[in-house]
């Protein structure tokens, strides 16, 4: 289930392409287009992988649902409070990934 750990790339790749193309001047419009189209192509491919993983993931009519969490930041030595960031891959989120990326 490698795709669950790499779902963060789907929103990050277009953001990175936007950051890289924003300072480029008009002379580099082909490079800008290549970066943006490449990022969106990778997003669509990752979304297709996630959707196919969800469609093939359930056994005996079970609904596929996978969660992945990471610690975003921690504070307080005594309390040890941490804020976690995560995402869920289930049929609804896989469909939304396809709708938004395509």
C-alpha positions as CSV (number, residue, x, y, z in Angstrom):
1,X,0.0,0.0,0.0
2,X,2.7,2.4,-1.0
3,X,0.2,4.9,-2.5
4,X,-1.2,5.8,0.9
5,X,2.1,7.1,2.1
6,X,2.6,9.2,-1.1
7,X,-0.8,10.9,-1.3
8,X,0.8,14.1,-0.1
9,X,2.5,14.4,-3.5
10,X,-0.9,15.0,-5.2
11,X,-1.4,18.6,-3.7
12,X,2.3,19.2,-3.3
13,X,3.4,18.8,-7.0
14,X,1.1,21.5,-8.4
15,X,2.1,23.8,-5.5
16,X,5.8,23.2,-6.3
17,X,5.2,23.8,-10.0
18,X,3.5,27.1,-9.2
19,X,6.4,28.2,-6.9
20,X,9.0,27.3,-9.6
21,X,7.1,28.9,-12.5
22,X,6.1,32.1,-10.7
23,X,9.5,33.9,-10.9
24,X,10.3,32.7,-14.5
25,X,10.2,35.4,-17.1
26,X,8.2,35.3,-20.4
27,X,11.2,33.9,-22.3
28,X,10.9,30.6,-20.3
29,X,7.2,30.0,-21.1
30,X,8.0,26.5,-22.6
31,X,9.8,25.5,-19.5
32,X,6.9,26.8,-17.3
33,X,4.4,24.9,-19.4
34,X,6.5,21.7,-19.2
35,X,6.8,22.0,-15.4
36,X,3.1,22.5,-14.9
37,X,1.9,19.9,-17.4
38,X,4.4,17.4,-15.9
39,X,3.2,18.1,-12.4
40,X,-0.4,17.7,-13.3
41,X,0.3,14.5,-15.3
42,X,2.0,13.0,-12.2
43,X,-1.0,14.0,-10.1
44,X,-3.4,12.3,-12.4
45,X,-1.2,9.1,-12.4
46,X,-1.0,9.1,-8.6
47,X,-4.8,9.7,-8.4
48,X,-5.4,6.8,-10.8
49,X,-3.1,4.5,-8.7
50,X,-5.0,5.5,-5.6
51,X,-8.4,4.8,-7.2
52,X,-7.3,1.5,-8.6
53,X,-5.9,0.5,-5.2
54,X,-9.2,1.3,-3.5
55,X,-11.2,-0.6,-6.2
56,X,-9.0,-3.7,-5.8
57,X,-8.6,-3.4,-2.0
58,X,-11.8,-4.7,-0.4
59,X,-12.3,-8.4,0.3
60,X,-15.7,-9.9,0.7
61,X,-17.6,-6.7,0.2
62,X,-15.6,-4.8,2.8
63,X,-15.1,-1.1,2.3
64,X,-11.4,-0.1,1.8
65,X,-10.2,2.6,4.2
66,X,-6.6,3.4,5.0
67,X,-5.3,6.2,7.2
68,X,-1.8,7.7,7.4
69,X,-0.7,10.2,10.1
70,X,2.5,12.0,10.7
71,X,3.5,14.3,13.5
72,X,3.3,17.9,12.2
73,X,4.9,19.5,15.3
74,X,5.2,18.9,19.0
75,X,5.2,21.3,21.9
76,X,5.4,21.2,25.7
77,X,8.0,19.0,27.4
78,X,5.8,17.8,30.3
79,X,2.6,17.3,28.4
80,X,4.1,16.1,25.2
81,X,1.4,17.5,23.1
82,X,1.7,16.9,19.4
83,X,-0.3,18.0,16.5
84,X,-0.7,15.2,13.9
85,X,-1.5,15.7,10.2
86,X,-2.9,12.9,8.1
87,X,-5.1,11.8,5.3
88,X,-7.6,9.0,4.6
89,X,-7.9,6.9,1.4
90,X,-11.4,5.6,1.0
91,X,-13.8,5.3,-1.9
92,X,-15.1,8.8,-1.6
93,X,-11.7,10.4,-1.3
94,X,-10.3,8.4,-4.2
95,X,-13.2,9.6,-6.4
96,X,-12.6,13.2,-5.4
97,X,-8.9,12.8,-6.2
98,X,-9.9,11.7,-9.7
99,X,-12.5,14.4,-10.1
100,X,-10.2,17.2,-9.0
101,X,-7.0,16.1,-10.7
102,X,-8.6,15.2,-14.1
